[in-house]
Amino acid sequence: MFTFFATDLESESVVLSVEESRHCVRTLRKVAGDTIALTDGQGRCAVGEIAVADASACMVNVLERHRTPPRRCRLHLAVAPTKNSDRMEWLVEKAVEIGCEKISFIICEHSERRKQDLSRLQRIAVSALKQSQTSVLPEMQVVGFKDFIEKNETQELARYIAWCDDENTAQLVDEPLPEGEVLLLIGPEGDFSKEEIDICKSKKYKEIKLGSRRLRTETAALYGCFVVSASNEKM
């Protein structure tokens, strides 16, 4: 059953967006009476029957609803944007498929890219959400490194920073990840600056490594997604 993105799934009937309506009616040739799946990206899912097959405002009657329970470990991925924006688009797609609740694009001292097209990334995330039939669309933001650290200073969560240090031998894959939000910082190409690392140390971020190889920024971020996802699957 094909999944469509919709809001207000608590209503008896929902109207799909113009983009979703066009895809449903014109591309997939769905007609009145057909059954489709719906998700709002907030963990709510539904099954509905098309009442009005309008390519600009497809109306769906909700037949049943359910909510996906939150994961034991909820990943907040904080990653410095790469110079090549395609790599971040690829990362967002894969992070949604694997499972990630929040993605913050942190602007660091060594960052070569300081802007991200969040509207484009949102469209990519929605497409990945539907394709993978998952139900959580990650929150996304672009924020400066120091502002990000300050904002999350008082939050109840497990904090990790991954950076290239030969003396650091702790591996994320060996960490007993706690229940709740897990915050993982991934630096830019060129790594975090000494000041940024010192700030994280002072805020009790645990220094970890992501395997034994030196990874590209987007690969390191995806590795972190895999580790947290695997931790959830074990429970």
C-alpha positions in Angstrom: 0.0 0.0 0.0 1.5 3.4 -1.0 2.0 5.9 1.8 1.1 9.6 1.4 2.1 12.5 3.7 -0.8 14.3 5.3 -1.5 16.5 8.3 -4.4 16.5 10.8 -4.9 12.7 10.9 -7.2 13.1 13.9 -9.9 14.4 11.6 -12.5 12.1 10.0 -11.4 13.3 6.5 -8.2 14.8 5.3 -7.3 16.7 2.1 -3.9 15.9 0.6 -1.7 18.8 -0.5 -1.6 19.7 -4.2 1.7 17.8 -4.7 0.4 14.7 -2.9 -2.9 14.9 -4.6 -1.3 15.1 -8.0 1.0 12.2 -7.3 -1.9 10.1 -6.0 -4.5 10.8 -8.8 -2.4 11.6 -11.9 0.8 9.6 -11.4 -0.5 6.6 -9.5 -4.0 6.7 -11.1 -5.8 6.2 -7.8 -9.6 6.6 -7.9 -12.4 7.0 -5.4 -12.8 3.9 -3.3 -9.1 3.0 -3.4 -7.4 2.5 0.0 -4.1 4.3 0.8 -1.8 4.7 3.8 -1.2 8.1 5.5 1.5 9.4 7.9 2.0 12.9 9.4 5.7 12.5 10.2 4.9 12.8 13.9 4.4 9.1 14.6 0.8 9.0 13.7 -0.3 6.7 10.8 -3.7 5.9 9.2 -5.4 3.9 6.5 -7.9 5.8 4.5 -10.3 5.5 1.5 -10.3 8.0 -1.3 -13.6 9.9 -1.3 -12.8 12.5 -3.9 -10.1 11.8 -6.4 -9.2 15.4 -7.2 -5.7 16.0 -8.6 -5.5 19.3 -6.7 -7.4 18.4 -3.5 -7.7 14.7 -3.0 -10.1 14.0 -0.1 -9.5 10.8 2.0 -11.8 9.4 4.6 -9.8 8.0 7.6 -10.8 4.3 8.3 -8.3 3.5 11.1 -5.5 5.1 13.0 -2.5 4.0 15.0 0.6 5.6 16.6 4.1 4.3 16.3 5.7 4.2 19.7 8.8 6.4 20.2 12.2 4.6 20.0 14.0 3.9 23.2 17.0 5.9 22.0 16.1 9.0 20.0 18.9 10.4 17.9 19.6 14.1 17.6 22.3 14.3 14.9 24.3 17.5 14.9 26.5 17.7 11.8 28.5 20.4 10.1 27.3 20.9 6.5 29.8 19.7 3.8 31.0 22.0 0.9 29.0 19.7 -1.5 25.3 20.1 -0.7 24.5 16.9 -2.5 26.2 15.0 0.4 23.9 16.5 3.0 20.9 15.7 0.8 22.0 12.1 0.6 22.6 12.0 4.4 19.1 13.4 5.1 17.5 10.8 2.9 19.4 7.9 4.5 19.0 9.2 8.1 15.2 9.3 7.6 15.2 5.7 6.2 17.3 4.4 9.1 15.7 6.5 11.8 16.7 9.9 13.2 14.4 12.3 15.2 16.4 15.5 14.9 19.0 16.9 12.5 20.9 20.1 13.3 23.3 21.6 10.8 25.9 23.2 13.0 28.1 26.0 11.6 31.6 25.5 12.9 34.8 27.4 12.7 36.1 25.2 9.9 32.8 24.9 8.1 33.1 25.6 4.3 29.3 25.8 3.9 27.3 28.1 6.1 23.8 27.8 4.6 21.4 24.9 3.9 18.3 24.9 1.8 16.0 23.5 4.5 12.9 23.6 2.2 14.6 21.3 -0.3 15.9 19.0 2.5 12.3 18.9 3.9 11.0 17.6 0.6 13.8 15.0 0.4 12.9 13.9 3.9 9.2 13.6 3.2 10.0 11.5 0.1 12.3 9.2 2.1 9.6 9.0 4.8 7.1 7.7 2.3 9.4 5.4 0.5 10.7 3.7 3.6 7.2 3.6 5.2 8.5 5.1 8.4 6.5 7.6 10.5 8.9 10.1 12.0 10.0 13.2 10.0 13.1 14.7 11.8 13.1 18.3 12.9 15.8 20.2 11.1 17.5 23.5 11.7 20.7 25.5 10.8 22.4 26.9 13.9 25.8 28.3 15.0 28.0 25.9 17.0 28.1 28.0 20.2 24.4 28.8 20.1 23.7 25.1 19.6 25.9 24.1 22.6 24.3 26.7 24.8 20.8 25.8 23.8 21.3 22.1 24.7 23.3 22.7 27.8 20.4 22.2 30.2 18.6 19.4 28.3 18.4 16.0 29.8 20.3 13.9 27.2 23.4 11.9 26.5 26.0 14.0 24.7 28.8 12.7 22.5 31.3 14.3 20.2 33.1 12.4 17.5 36.5 13.7 16.5 39.9 12.5 15.3 42.1 12.0 18.3 44.6 9.2 18.6 44.4 9.2 22.4 40.7 8.7 22.4 39.8 5.0 22.1 36.2 5.0 23.2 33.9 3.7 20.4 30.3 4.7 20.0 29.4 1.1 19.1 30.5 0.0 22.6 28.5 2.6 24.4 25.5 1.5 26.5 23.2 4.1 25.0 20.7 5.3 27.6 17.0 5.6 27.1 16.0 9.0 25.9 17.6 11.5 23.6 21.2 10.9 22.3 23.0 13.9 20.9 25.9 13.1 18.5 28.1 15.9 17.2 29.9 15.3 13.8 32.4 18.0 12.8 33.2 19.5 9.4 35.9 18.4 6.9 38.9 19.5 8.8 37.3 18.6 12.1 36.3 20.7 15.0 38.6 23.5 16.2 40.5 23.2 19.4 38.2 25.8 21.0 35.1 23.9 20.0 36.5 20.7 21.4 37.4 22.4 24.6 33.9 23.8 24.9 32.4 20.4 24.5 34.8 18.9 27.1 33.8 21.6 29.6 30.1 20.7 29.0 30.7 17.0 29.7 30.4 15.7 26.1 31.9 12.3 25.9 34.6 11.9 23.3 34.1 8.9 21.1 35.2 7.4 17.8 33.3 6.0 14.9 35.2 2.9 14.0 38.9 2.7 13.2 38.9 4.6 9.9 38.8 8.3 9.1 35.4 8.9 7.6 33.9 11.7 5.5 31.5 13.9 7.4 28.3 12.4 5.9 29.7 8.8 6.3 30.5 9.4 10.0 27.0 10.8 10.5 25.4 7.8 8.8 27.5 5.5 10.9 26.1 7.2 14.0 22.6 6.6 12.7 23.3 2.9 12.2 24.7 2.5 15.7 21.7 4.1 17.4 19.3 2.2 15.2 21.0 -1.1 16.0 20.9 -0.3 19.7 17.1 0.2 19.4 16.7 -3.1 17.5 18.4 -5.0 20.4 15.9 -3.9 22.9 
